[in-house]
Amino acid sequence: MGLPLGFSTAGDAANGLLFGWDIATLQKWALIYLGLSSLAFVVVWLVGYLRRN
């Protein structure tokens, strides 16, 4: 049987998660990562803008 290309339910995805995480933990840490990386992008952009002016 080949690797699945998609999941039909969140339960299907939860069965294959690394480190024994549940889907809620994965979503929480993904949102934290996306929030921090967005904040870092804004800070870098703002510092560049302030240094240019």
mmCIF entry with sequence, helices, sheets and N, C-alpha, C, O atoms, coordinates in Angstrom:
data_MODEL
# 
_entry.id   MODEL 
# 
_entity.id                         1 
_entity.type                       polymer 
_entity.pdbx_number_of_molecules   1 
# 
_entity_poly.entity_id                      1 
_entity_poly.type                           'polypeptide(L)' 
_entity_poly.nstd_linkage                   no 
_entity_poly.nstd_monomer                   no 
_entity_poly.pdbx_seq_one_letter_code       MGLPLGFSTAGDAANGLLFGWDIATLQKWALIYLGLSSLAFVVVWLVGYLRRN 
_entity_poly.pdbx_seq_one_letter_code_can   MGLPLGFSTAGDAANGLLFGWDIATLQKWALIYLGLSSLAFVVVWLVGYLRRN 
_entity_poly.pdbx_strand_id                 A 
# 
loop_
_entity_poly_seq.entity_id 
_entity_poly_seq.num 
_entity_poly_seq.mon_id 
_entity_poly_seq.hetero 
1 1  MET n 
1 2  GLY n 
1 3  LEU n 
1 4  PRO n 
1 5  LEU n 
1 6  GLY n 
1 7  PHE n 
1 8  SER n 
1 9  THR n 
1 10 ALA n 
1 11 GLY n 
1 12 ASP n 
1 13 ALA n 
1 14 ALA n 
1 15 ASN n 
1 16 GLY n 
1 17 LEU n 
1 18 LEU n 
1 19 PHE n 
1 20 GLY n 
1 21 TRP n 
1 22 ASP n 
1 23 ILE n 
1 24 ALA n 
1 25 THR n 
1 26 LEU n 
1 27 GLN n 
1 28 LYS n 
1 29 TRP n 
1 30 ALA n 
1 31 LEU n 
1 32 ILE n 
1 33 TYR n 
1 34 LEU n 
1 35 GLY n 
1 36 LEU n 
1 37 SER n 
1 38 SER n 
1 39 LEU n 
1 40 ALA n 
1 41 PHE n 
1 42 VAL n 
1 43 VAL n 
1 44 VAL n 
1 45 TRP n 
1 46 LEU n 
1 47 VAL n 
1 48 GLY n 
1 49 TYR n 
1 50 LEU n 
1 51 ARG n 
1 52 ARG n 
1 53 ASN n 
# 
_struct_asym.id          A 
_struct_asym.entity_id   1 
# 
loop_
_struct_conf.conf_type_id 
_struct_conf.id 
_struct_conf.pdbx_PDB_helix_id 
_struct_conf.beg_label_comp_id 
_struct_conf.beg_label_asym_id 
_struct_conf.beg_label_seq_id 
_struct_conf.pdbx_beg_PDB_ins_code 
_struct_conf.end_label_comp_id 
_struct_conf.end_label_asym_id 
_struct_conf.end_label_seq_id 
_struct_conf.pdbx_end_PDB_ins_code 
_struct_conf.beg_auth_comp_id 
_struct_conf.beg_auth_asym_id 
_struct_conf.beg_auth_seq_id 
_struct_conf.end_auth_comp_id 
_struct_conf.end_auth_asym_id 
_struct_conf.end_auth_seq_id 
_struct_conf.pdbx_PDB_helix_class 
_struct_conf.details 
_struct_conf.pdbx_PDB_helix_length 
HELX_P HELX_P1 AA1 ALA A 10 ? ALA A 14 ? ALA A 10 ALA A 14 1 ? 5  
HELX_P HELX_P2 AA2 LEU A 18 ? GLY A 20 ? LEU A 18 GLY A 20 5 ? 3  
HELX_P HELX_P3 AA3 ILE A 23 ? ARG A 52 ? ILE A 23 ARG A 52 1 ? 30 
# 
_struct_conf_type.id          HELX_P 
_struct_conf_type.criteria    ? 
_struct_conf_type.reference   ? 
# 
loop_
_atom_site.group_PDB 
_atom_site.id 
_atom_site.type_symbol 
_atom_site.label_atom_id 
_atom_site.label_alt_id 
_atom_site.label_comp_id 
_atom_site.label_asym_id 
_atom_site.label_entity_id 
_atom_site.label_seq_id 
_atom_site.pdbx_PDB_ins_code 
_atom_site.Cartn_x 
_atom_site.Cartn_y 
_atom_site.Cartn_z 
_atom_site.occupancy 
_atom_site.B_iso_or_equiv 
_atom_site.pdbx_formal_charge 
_atom_site.auth_seq_id 
_atom_site.auth_comp_id 
_atom_site.auth_asym_id 
_atom_site.auth_atom_id 
_atom_site.pdbx_PDB_model_num 
ATOM 1   N N  . MET A 1 1  ? 0.854   -1.179 0.000  1.00 0.00 ? 1  MET A N  1 
ATOM 2   C CA . MET A 1 1  ? 0.000   0.000  0.000  1.00 0.00 ? 1  MET A CA 1 
ATOM 3   C C  . MET A 1 1  ? 0.896   1.237  0.000  1.00 0.00 ? 1  MET A C  1 
ATOM 4   O O  . MET A 1 1  ? 1.848   1.315  0.777  1.00 0.00 ? 1  MET A O  1 
ATOM 5   N N  . GLY A 1 2  ? 0.598   2.191  -0.858 1.00 0.00 ? 2  GLY A N  1 
ATOM 6   C CA . GLY A 1 2  ? 1.401   3.400  -0.978 1.00 0.00 ? 2  GLY A CA 1 
ATOM 7   C C  . GLY A 1 2  ? 1.087   4.420  0.103  1.00 0.00 ? 2  GLY A C  1 
ATOM 8   O O  . GLY A 1 2  ? 0.195   4.225  0.930  1.00 0.00 ? 2  GLY A O  1 
ATOM 9   N N  . LEU A 1 3  ? 1.824   5.487  0.078  1.00 0.00 ? 3  LEU A N  1 
ATOM 10  C CA . LEU A 1 3  ? 1.588   6.571  1.027  1.00 0.00 ? 3  LEU A CA 1 
ATOM 11  C C  . LEU A 1 3  ? 0.324   7.329  0.653  1.00 0.00 ? 3  LEU A C  1 
ATOM 12  O O  . LEU A 1 3  ? 0.090   7.578  -0.530 1.00 0.00 ? 3  LEU A O  1 
ATOM 13  N N  . PRO A 1 4  ? -0.497  7.702  1.632  1.00 0.00 ? 4  PRO A N  1 
ATOM 14  C CA . PRO A 1 4  ? -1.704  8.468  1.312  1.00 0.00 ? 4  PRO A CA 1 
ATOM 15  C C  . PRO A 1 4  ? -1.345  9.898  0.895  1.00 0.00 ? 4  PRO A C  1 
ATOM 16  O O  . PRO A 1 4  ? -0.431  10.510 1.449  1.00 0.00 ? 4  PRO A O  1 
ATOM 17  N N  . LEU A 1 5  ? -2.071  10.407 -0.077 1.00 0.00 ? 5  LEU A N  1 
ATOM 18  C CA . LEU A 1 5  ? -1.838  11.772 -0.538 1.00 0.00 ? 5  LEU A CA 1 
ATOM 19  C C  . LEU A 1 5  ? -2.725  12.776 0.176  1.00 0.00 ? 5  LEU A C  1 
ATOM 20  O O  . LEU A 1 5  ? -2.505  13.982 0.067  1.00 0.00 ? 5  LEU A O  1 
ATOM 21  N N  . GLY A 1 6  ? -3.706  12.305 0.891  1.00 0.00 ? 6  GLY A N  1 
ATOM 22  C CA . GLY A 1 6  ? -4.595  13.199 1.616  1.00 0.00 ? 6  GLY A CA 1 
ATOM 23  C C  . GLY A 1 6  ? -5.312  12.420 2.706  1.00 0.00 ? 6  GLY A C  1 
ATOM 24  O O  . GLY A 1 6  ? -5.258  11.191 2.746  1.00 0.00 ? 6  GLY A O  1 
ATOM 25  N N  . PHE A 1 7  ? -5.965  13.128 3.566  1.00 0.00 ? 7  PHE A N  1 
ATOM 26  C CA . PHE A 1 7  ? -6.710  12.516 4.660  1.00 0.00 ? 7  PHE A CA 1 
ATOM 27  C C  . PHE A 1 7  ? -8.175  12.892 4.509  1.00 0.00 ? 7  PHE A C  1 
ATOM 28  O O  . PHE A 1 7  ? -8.495  14.012 4.111  1.00 0.00 ? 7  PHE A O  1 
ATOM 29  N N  . SER A 1 8  ? -9.051  11.973 4.819  1.00 0.00 ? 8  SER A N  1 
ATOM 30  C CA . SER A 1 8  ? -10.476 12.271 4.720  1.00 0.00 ? 8  SER A CA 1 
ATOM 31  C C  . SER A 1 8  ? -11.011 12.897 6.003  1.00 0.00 ? 8  SER A C  1 
ATOM 32  O O  . SER A 1 8  ? -12.004 13.624 5.962  1.00 0.00 ? 8  SER A O  1 
ATOM 33  N N  . THR A 1 9  ? -10.376 12.631 7.135  1.00 0.00 ? 9  THR A N  1 
ATOM 34  C CA . THR A 1 9  ? -10.800 13.232 8.400  1.00 0.00 ? 9  THR A CA 1 
ATOM 35  C C  . THR A 1 9  ? -9.571  13.616 9.214  1.00 0.00 ? 9  THR A C  1 
ATOM 36  O O  . THR A 1 9  ? -8.460  13.169 8.929  1.00 0.00 ? 9  THR A O  1 
ATOM 37  N N  . ALA A 1 10 ? -9.782  14.446 10.226 1.00 0.00 ? 10 ALA A N  1 
ATOM 38  C CA . ALA A 1 10 ? -8.684  14.814 11.125 1.00 0.00 ? 10 ALA A CA 1 
ATOM 39  C C  . ALA A 1 10 ? -8.202  13.594 11.912 1.00 0.00 ? 10 ALA A C  1 
ATOM 40  O O  . ALA A 1 10 ? -7.038  13.532 12.306 1.00 0.00 ? 10 ALA A O  1 
ATOM 41  N N  . GLY A 1 11 ? -9.078  12.639 12.137 1.00 0.00 ? 11 GLY A N  1 
ATOM 42  C CA . GLY A 1 11 ? -8.686  11.419 12.834 1.00 0.00 ? 11 GLY A CA 1 
ATOM 43  C C  . GLY A 1 11 ? -7.672  10.605 12.049 1.00 0.00 ? 11 GLY A C  1 
ATOM 44  O O  . GLY A 1 11 ? -6.791  9.973  12.633 1.00 0.00 ? 11 GLY A O  1 
ATOM 45  N N  . ASP A 1 12 ? -7.794  10.617 10.718 1.00 0.00 ? 12 ASP A N  1 
ATOM 46  C CA . ASP A 1 12 ? -6.814  9.920  9.883  1.00 0.00 ? 12 ASP A CA 1 
ATOM 47  C C  . ASP A 1 12 ? -5.441  10.547 10.039 1.00 0.00 ? 12 ASP A C  1 
ATOM 48  O O  . ASP A 1 12 ? -4.444  9.833  10.146 1.00 0.00 ? 12 ASP A O  1 
ATOM 49  N N  . ALA A 1 13 ? -5.376  11.862 10.053 1.00 0.00 ? 13 ALA A N  1 
ATOM 50  C CA . ALA A 1 13 ? -4.098  12.562 10.199 1.00 0.00 ? 13 ALA A CA 1 
ATOM 51  C C  . ALA A 1 13 ? -3.517  12.341 11.589 1.00 0.00 ? 13 ALA A C  1 
ATOM 52  O O  . ALA A 1 13 ? -2.302  12.214 11.741 1.00 0.00 ? 13 ALA A O  1 
ATOM 53  N N  . ALA A 1 14 ? -4.367  12.295 12.596 1.00 0.00 ? 14 ALA A N  1 
ATOM 54  C CA . ALA A 1 14 ? -3.898  12.157 13.974 1.00 0.00 ? 14 ALA A CA 1 
ATOM 55  C C  . ALA A 1 14 ? -3.204  10.818 14.204 1.00 0.00 ? 14 ALA A C  1 
ATOM 56  O O  . ALA A 1 14 ? -2.342  10.712 15.076 1.00 0.00 ? 14 ALA A O  1 
ATOM 57  N N  . ASN A 1 15 ? -3.565  9.813  13.445 1.00 0.00 ? 15 ASN A N  1 
ATOM 58  C CA . ASN A 1 15 ? -2.950  8.494  13.637 1.00 0.00 ? 15 ASN A CA 1 
ATOM 59  C C  . ASN A 1 15 ? -1.496  8.460  13.207 1.00 0.00 ? 15 ASN A C  1 
ATOM 60  O O  . ASN A 1 15 ? -0.751  7.585  13.647 1.00 0.00 ? 15 ASN A O  1 
ATOM 61  N N  . GLY A 1 16 ? -1.068  9.394  12.353 1.00 0.00 ? 16 GLY A N  1 
ATOM 62  C CA . GLY A 1 16 ? 0.288   9.355  11.835 1.00 0.00 ? 16 GLY A CA 1 
ATOM 63  C C  . GLY A 1 16 ? 1.186   10.468 12.324 1.00 0.00 ? 16 GLY A C  1 
ATOM 64  O O  . GLY A 1 16 ? 2.221   10.724 11.710 1.00 0.00 ? 16 GLY A O  1 
ATOM 65  N N  . LEU A 1 17 ? 0.830   11.144 13.410 1.00 0.00 ? 17 LEU A N  1 
ATOM 66  C CA . LEU A 1 17 ? 1.625   12.271 13.888 1.00 0.00 ? 17 LEU A CA 1 
ATOM 67  C C  . LEU A 1 17 ? 2.887   11.804 14.599 1.00 0.00 ? 17 LEU A C  1 
ATOM 68  O O  . LEU A 1 17 ? 2.904   10.747 15.230 1.00 0.00 ? 17 LEU A O  1 
ATOM 69  N N  . LEU A 1 18 ? 3.939   12.603 14.488 1.00 0.00 ? 18 LEU A N  1 
ATOM 70  C CA . LEU A 1 18 ? 5.205   12.298 15.143 1.00 0.00 ? 18 LEU A CA 1 
ATOM 71  C C  . LEU A 1 18 ? 5.135   12.575 16.635 1.00 0.00 ? 18 LEU A C  1 
ATOM 72  O O  . LEU A 1 18 ? 4.299   13.357 17.085 1.00 0.00 ? 18 LEU A O  1 
ATOM 73  N N  . PHE A 1 19 ? 5.981   11.958 17.378 1.00 0.00 ? 19 PHE A N  1 
ATOM 74  C CA . PHE A 1 19 ? 6.167   12.175 18.818 1.00 0.00 ? 19 PHE A CA 1 
ATOM 75  C C  . PHE A 1 19 ? 4.916   11.881 19.637 1.00 0.00 ? 19 PHE A C  1 
ATOM 76  O O  . PHE A 1 19 ? 4.858   12.257 20.807 1.00 0.00 ? 19 PHE A O  1 
ATOM 77  N N  . GLY A 1 20 ? 3.927   11.229 19.068 1.00 0.00 ? 20 GLY A N  1 
ATOM 78  C CA . GLY A 1 20 ? 2.717   10.907 19.800 1.00 0.00 ? 20 GLY A CA 1 
ATOM 79  C C  . GLY A 1 20 ? 1.830   12.103 20.102 1.00 0.00 ? 20 GLY A C  1 
ATOM 80  O O  . GLY A 1 20 ? 0.984   12.032 20.994 1.00 0.00 ? 20 GLY A O  1 
ATOM 81  N N  . TRP A 1 21 ? 2.007   13.205 19.372 1.00 0.00 ? 21 TRP A N  1 
ATOM 82  C CA . TRP A 1 21 ? 1.183   14.398 19.595 1.00 0.00 ? 21 TRP A CA 1 
ATOM 83  C C  . TRP A 1 21 ? -0.240  14.150 19.123 1.00 0.00 ? 21 TRP A C  1 
ATOM 84  O O  . TRP A 1 21 ? -0.486  13.301 18.266 1.00 0.00 ? 21 TRP A O  1 
ATOM 85  N N  . ASP A 1 22 ? -1.172  14.900 19.693 1.00 0.00 ? 22 ASP A N  1 
ATOM 86  C CA . ASP A 1 22 ? -2.517  14.894 19.152 1.00 0.00 ? 22 ASP A CA 1 
ATOM 87  C C  . ASP A 1 22 ? -2.664  16.098 18.220 1.00 0.00 ? 22 ASP A C  1 
ATOM 88  O O  . ASP A 1 22 ? -1.800  16.973 18.184 1.00 0.00 ? 22 ASP A O  1 
ATOM 89  N N  . ILE A 1 23 ? -3.748  16.132 17.481 1.00 0.00 ? 23 ILE A N  1 
ATOM 90  C CA . ILE A 1 23 ? -3.921  17.145 16.446 1.00 0.00 ? 23 ILE A CA 1 
ATOM 91  C C  . ILE A 1 23 ? -4.027  18.548 17.055 1.00 0.00 ? 23 ILE A C  1 
ATOM 92  O O  . ILE A 1 23 ? -3.577  19.512 16.436 1.00 0.00 ? 23 ILE A O  1 
ATOM 93  N N  . ALA A 1 24 ? -4.608  18.686 18.247 1.00 0.00 ? 24 ALA A N  1 
ATOM 94  C CA . ALA A 1 24 ? -4.738  19.995 18.889 1.00 0.00 ? 24 ALA A CA 1 
ATOM 95  C C  . ALA A 1 24 ? -3.372  20.564 19.261 1.00 0.00 ? 24 ALA A C  1 
ATOM 96  O O  . ALA A 1 24 ? -3.144  21.766 19.117 1.00 0.00 ? 24 ALA A O  1 
ATOM 97  N N  . THR A 1 25 ? -2.469  19.725 19.732 1.00 0.00 ? 25 THR A N  1 
ATOM 98  C CA . THR A 1 25 ? -1.123  20.180 20.074 1.00 0.00 ? 25 THR A CA 1 
ATOM 99  C C  . THR A 1 25 ? -0.380  20.633 18.828 1.00 0.00 ? 25 THR A C  1 
ATOM 100 O O  . THR A 1 25 ? 0.296   21.661 18.847 1.00 0.00 ? 25 THR A O  1 
ATOM 101 N N  . LEU A 1 26 ? -0.501  19.879 17.755 1.00 0.00 ? 26 LEU A N  1 
ATOM 102 C CA . LEU A 1 26 ? 0.148   20.252 16.499 1.00 0.00 ? 26 LEU A CA 1 
ATOM 103 C C  . LEU A 1 26 ? -0.376  21.591 15.994 1.00 0.00 ? 26 LEU A C  1 
ATOM 104 O O  . LEU A 1 26 ? 0.404   22.434 15.551 1.00 0.00 ? 26 LEU A O  1 
ATOM 105 N N  . GLN A 1 27 ? -1.676  21.790 16.057 1.00 0.00 ? 27 GLN A N  1 
ATOM 106 C CA . GLN A 1 27 ? -2.266  23.051 15.606 1.00 0.00 ? 27 GLN A CA 1 
ATOM 107 C C  . GLN A 1 27 ? -1.808  24.210 16.480 1.00 0.00 ? 27 GLN A C  1 
ATOM 108 O O  . GLN A 1 27 ? -1.519  25.294 15.973 1.00 0.00 ? 27 GLN A O  1 
ATOM 109 N N  . LYS A 1 28 ? -1.742  23.991 17.781 1.00 0.00 ? 28 LYS A N  1 
ATOM 110 C CA . LYS A 1 28 ? -1.314  25.051 18.689 1.00 0.00 ? 28 LYS A CA 1 
ATOM 111 C C  . LYS A 1 28 ? 0.111   25.486 18.385 1.00 0.00 ? 28 LYS A C  1 
ATOM 112 O O  . LYS A 1 28 ? 0.386   26.681 18.274 1.00 0.00 ? 28 LYS A O  1 
ATOM 113 N N  . TRP A 1 29 ? 1.021   24.521 18.248 1.00 0.00 ? 29 TRP A N  1 
ATOM 114 C CA . TRP A 1 29 ? 2.422   24.866 17.991 1.00 0.00 ? 29 TRP A CA 1 
ATOM 115 C C  . TRP A 1 29 ? 2.628   25.428 16.595 1.00 0.00 ? 29 TRP A C  1 
ATOM 116 O O  . TRP A 1 29 ? 3.521   26.250 16.388 1.00 0.00 ? 29 TRP A O  1 
ATOM 117 N N  . ALA A 1 30 ? 1.819   25.001 15.634 1.00 0.00 ? 30 ALA A N  1 
ATOM 118 C CA . ALA A 1 30 ? 1.907   25.580 14.284 1.00 0.00 ? 30 ALA A CA 1 
ATOM 119 C C  . ALA A 1 30 ? 1.490   27.044 14.316 1.00 0.00 ? 30 ALA A C  1 
ATOM 120 O O  . ALA A 1 30 ? 2.117   27.877 13.663 1.00 0.00 ? 30 ALA A O  1 
ATOM 121 N N  . LEU A 1 31 ? 0.444   27.367 15.063 1.00 0.00 ? 31 LEU A N  1 
ATOM 122 C CA . LEU A 1 31 ? 0.001   28.761 15.169 1.00 0.00 ? 31 LEU A CA 1 
ATOM 123 C C  . LEU A 1 31 ? 1.016   29.614 15.916 1.00 0.00 ? 31 LEU A C  1 
ATOM 124 O O  . LEU A 1 31 ? 1.240   30.769 15.552 1.00 0.00 ? 31 LEU A O  1 
ATOM 125 N N  . ILE A 1 32 ? 1.629   29.063 16.951 1.00 0.00 ? 32 ILE A N  1 
ATOM 126 C CA . ILE A 1 32 ? 2.670   29.802 17.672 1.00 0.00 ? 32 ILE A CA 1 
ATOM 127 C C  . ILE A 1 32 ? 3.846   30.080 16.747 1.00 0.00 ? 32 ILE A C  1 
ATOM 128 O O  . ILE A 1 32 ? 4.364   31.196 16.725 1.00 0.00 ? 32 ILE A O  1 
ATOM 129 N N  . TYR A 1 33 ? 4.274   29.076 15.981 1.00 0.00 ? 33 TYR A N  1 
ATOM 130 C CA . TYR A 1 33 ? 5.381   29.257 15.036 1.00 0.00 ? 33 TYR A CA 1 
ATOM 131 C C  . TYR A 1 33 ? 5.039   30.306 13.984 1.00 0.00 ? 33 TYR A C  1 
ATOM 132 O O  . TYR A 1 33 ? 5.857   31.180 13.695 1.00 0.00 ? 33 TYR A O  1 
ATOM 133 N N  . LEU A 1 34 ? 3.854   30.232 13.415 1.00 0.00 ? 34 LEU A N  1 
ATOM 134 C CA . LEU A 1 34 ? 3.461   31.201 12.391 1.00 0.00 ? 34 LEU A CA 1 
ATOM 135 C C  . LEU A 1 34 ? 3.368   32.611 12.966 1.00 0.00 ? 34 LEU A C  1 
ATOM 136 O O  . LEU A 1 34 ? 3.749   33.573 12.299 1.00 0.00 ? 34 LEU A O  1 
ATOM 137 N N  . GLY A 1 35 ? 2.873   32.745 14.182 1.00 0.00 ? 35 GLY A N  1 
ATOM 138 C CA . GLY A 1 35 ? 2.796   34.052 14.818 1.00 0.00 ? 35 GLY A CA 1 
ATOM 139 C C  . GLY A 1 35 ? 4.169   34.646 15.083 1.00 0.00 ? 35 GLY A C  1 
ATOM 140 O O  . GLY A 1 35 ? 4.399   35.825 14.814 1.00 0.00 ? 35 GLY A O  1 
ATOM 141 N N  . LEU A 1 36 ? 5.085   33.839 15.607 1.00 0.00 ? 36 LEU A N  1 
ATOM 142 C CA . LEU A 1 36 ? 6.436   34.336 15.891 1.00 0.00 ? 36 LEU A CA 1 
ATOM 143 C C  . LEU A 1 36 ? 7.197   34.673 14.616 1.00 0.00 ? 36 LEU A C  1 
ATOM 144 O O  . LEU A 1 36 ? 7.920   35.668 14.573 1.00 0.00 ? 36 LEU A O  1 
ATOM 145 N N  . SER A 1 37 ? 7.044   33.857 13.578 1.00 0.00 ? 37 SER A N  1 
ATOM 146 C CA . SER A 1 37 ? 7.745   34.153 12.326 1.00 0.00 ? 37 SER A CA 1 
ATOM 147 C C  . SER A 1 37 ? 7.166   35.394 11.660 1.00 0.00 ? 37 SER A C  1 
ATOM 148 O O  . SER A 1 37 ? 7.909   36.153 11.038 1.00 0.00 ? 37 SER A O  1 
ATOM 149 N N  . SER A 1 38 ? 5.868   35.619 11.774 1.00 0.00 ? 38 SER A N  1 
ATOM 150 C CA . SER A 1 38 ? 5.266   36.843 11.238 1.00 0.00 ? 38 SER A CA 1 
ATOM 151 C C  . SER A 1 38 ? 5.755   38.064 12.005 1.00 0.00 ? 38 SER A C  1 
ATOM 152 O O  . SER A 1 38 ? 6.037   39.104 11.410 1.00 0.00 ? 38 SER A O  1 
ATOM 153 N N  . LEU A 1 39 ? 5.856   37.941 13.312 1.00 0.00 ? 39 LEU A N  1 
ATOM 154 C CA . LEU A 1 39 ? 6.361   39.040 14.129 1.00 0.00 ? 39 LEU A CA 1 
ATOM 155 C C  . LEU A 1 39 ? 7.809   39.351 13.776 1.00 0.00 ? 39 LEU A C  1 
ATOM 156 O O  . LEU A 1 39 ? 8.179   40.521 13.681 1.00 0.00 ? 39 LEU A O  1 
ATOM 157 N N  . ALA A 1 40 ? 8.626   38.338 13.583 1.00 0.00 ? 40 ALA A N  1 
ATOM 158 C CA . ALA A 1 40 ? 10.024  38.550 13.194 1.00 0.00 ? 40 ALA A CA 1 
ATOM 159 C C  . ALA A 1 40 ? 10.110  39.231 11.833 1.00 0.00 ? 40 ALA A C  1 
ATOM 160 O O  . ALA A 1 40 ? 10.957  40.103 11.643 1.00 0.00 ? 40 ALA A O  1 
ATOM 161 N N  . PHE A 1 41 ? 9.266   38.862 10.894 1.00 0.00 ? 41 PHE A N  1 
ATOM 162 C CA . PHE A 1 41 ? 9.246   39.499 9.584  1.00 0.00 ? 41 PHE A CA 1 
ATOM 163 C C  . PHE A 1 41 ? 8.921   40.983 9.709  1.00 0.00 ? 41 PHE A C  1 
ATOM 164 O O  . PHE A 1 41 ? 9.577   41.814 9.082  1.00 0.00 ? 41 PHE A O  1 
ATOM 165 N N  . VAL A 1 42 ? 7.927   41.321 10.504 1.00 0.00 ? 42 VAL A N  1 
ATOM 166 C CA . VAL A 1 42 ? 7.541   42.723 10.683 1.00 0.00 ? 42 VAL A CA 1 
ATOM 167 C C  . VAL A 1 42 ? 8.665   43.504 11.348 1.00 0.00 ? 42 VAL A C  1 
ATOM 168 O O  . VAL A 1 42 ? 8.931   44.641 10.956 1.00 0.00 ? 42 VAL A O  1 
ATOM 169 N N  . VAL A 1 43 ? 9.327   42.931 12.335 1.00 0.00 ? 43 VAL A N  1 
ATOM 170 C CA . VAL A 1 43 ? 10.433  43.610 13.014 1.00 0.00 ? 43 VAL A CA 1 
ATOM 171 C C  . VAL A 1 43 ? 11.576  43.870 12.042 1.00 0.00 ? 43 VAL A C  1 
ATOM 172 O O  . VAL A 1 43 ? 12.129  44.970 12.028 1.00 0.00 ? 43 VAL A O  1 
ATOM 173 N N  . VAL A 1 44 ? 11.942  42.886 11.232 1.00 0.00 ? 44 VAL A N  1 
ATOM 174 C CA . VAL A 1 44 ? 13.021  43.074 10.258 1.00 0.00 ? 44 VAL A CA 1 
ATOM 175 C C  . VAL A 1 44 ? 12.637  44.145 9.247  1.00 0.00 ? 44 VAL A C  1 
ATOM 176 O O  . VAL A 1 44 ? 13.463  44.992 8.907  1.00 0.00 ? 44 VAL A O  1 
ATOM 177 N N  . TRP A 1 45 ? 11.417  44.124 8.767  1.00 0.00 ? 45 TRP A N  1 
ATOM 178 C CA . TRP A 1 45 ? 10.953  45.126 7.813  1.00 0.00 ? 45 TRP A CA 1 
ATOM 179 C C  . TRP A 1 45 ? 10.982  46.513 8.446  1.00 0.00 ? 45 TRP A C  1 
ATOM 180 O O  . TRP A 1 45 ? 11.417  47.471 7.808  1.00 0.00 ? 45 TRP A O  1 
ATOM 181 N N  . LEU A 1 46 ? 10.531  46.633 9.676  1.00 0.00 ? 46 LEU A N  1 
ATOM 182 C CA . LEU A 1 46 ? 10.488  47.924 10.365 1.00 0.00 ? 46 LEU A CA 1 
ATOM 183 C C  . LEU A 1 46 ? 11.888  48.464 10.625 1.00 0.00 ? 46 LEU A C  1 
ATOM 184 O O  . LEU A 1 46 ? 12.125  49.657 10.438 1.00 0.00 ? 46 LEU A O  1 
ATOM 185 N N  . VAL A 1 47 ? 12.813  47.625 11.048 1.00 0.00 ? 47 VAL A N  1 
ATOM 186 C CA . VAL A 1 47 ? 14.194  48.060 11.278 1.00 0.00 ? 47 VAL A CA 1 
ATOM 187 C C  . VAL A 1 47 ? 14.815  48.539 9.969  1.00 0.00 ? 47 VAL A C  1 
ATOM 188 O O  . VAL A 1 47 ? 15.500  49.562 9.956  1.00 0.00 ? 47 VAL A O  1 
ATOM 189 N N  . GLY A 1 48 ? 14.594  47.832 8.888  1.00 0.00 ? 48 GLY A N  1 
ATOM 190 C CA . GLY A 1 48 ? 15.109  48.252 7.593  1.00 0.00 ? 48 GLY A CA 1 
ATOM 191 C C  . GLY A 1 48 ? 14.525  49.576 7.152  1.00 0.00 ? 48 GLY A C  1 
ATOM 192 O O  . GLY A 1 48 ? 15.234  50.418 6.602  1.00 0.00 ? 48 GLY A O  1 
ATOM 193 N N  . TYR A 1 49 ? 13.248  49.766 7.387  1.00 0.00 ? 49 TYR A N  1 
ATOM 194 C CA . TYR A 1 49 ? 12.586  51.021 7.026  1.00 0.00 ? 49 TYR A CA 1 
ATOM 195 C C  . TYR A 1 49 ? 13.139  52.187 7.843  1.00 0.00 ? 49 TYR A C  1 
ATOM 196 O O  . TYR A 1 49 ? 13.392  53.262 7.301  1.00 0.00 ? 49 TYR A O  1 
ATOM 197 N N  . LEU A 1 50 ? 13.324  51.975 9.143  1.00 0.00 ? 50 LEU A N  1 
ATOM 198 C CA . LEU A 1 50 ? 13.824  53.045 10.009 1.00 0.00 ? 50 LEU A CA 1 
ATOM 199 C C  . LEU A 1 50 ? 15.281  53.377 9.704  1.00 0.00 ? 50 LEU A C  1 
ATOM 200 O O  . LEU A 1 50 ? 15.673  54.541 9.785  1.00 0.00 ? 50 LEU A O  1 
ATOM 201 N N  . ARG A 1 51 ? 16.083  52.388 9.359  1.00 0.00 ? 51 ARG A N  1 
ATOM 202 C CA . ARG A 1 51 ? 17.493  52.644 9.029  1.00 0.00 ? 51 ARG A CA 1 
ATOM 203 C C  . ARG A 1 51 ? 17.631  53.384 7.705  1.00 0.00 ? 51 ARG A C  1 
ATOM 204 O O  . ARG A 1 51 ? 18.571  54.158 7.520  1.00 0.00 ? 51 ARG A O  1 
ATOM 205 N N  . ARG A 1 52 ? 16.710  53.154 6.790  1.00 0.00 ? 52 ARG A N  1 
ATOM 206 C CA . ARG A 1 52 ? 16.770  53.811 5.493  1.00 0.00 ? 52 ARG A CA 1 
ATOM 207 C C  . ARG A 1 52 ? 16.416  55.288 5.606  1.00 0.00 ? 52 ARG A C  1 
ATOM 208 O O  . ARG A 1 52 ? 16.936  56.112 4.854  1.00 0.00 ? 52 ARG A O  1 
ATOM 209 N N  . ASN A 1 53 ? 15.543  55.622 6.531  1.00 0.00 ? 53 ASN A N  1 
ATOM 210 C CA . ASN A 1 53 ? 15.096  57.026 6.684  1.00 0.00 ? 53 ASN A CA 1 
ATOM 211 C C  . ASN A 1 53 ? 15.902  57.789 7.680  1.00 0.00 ? 53 ASN A C  1 
ATOM 212 O O  . ASN A 1 53 ? 15.643  58.970 7.910  1.00 0.00 ? 53 ASN A O  1 
# 
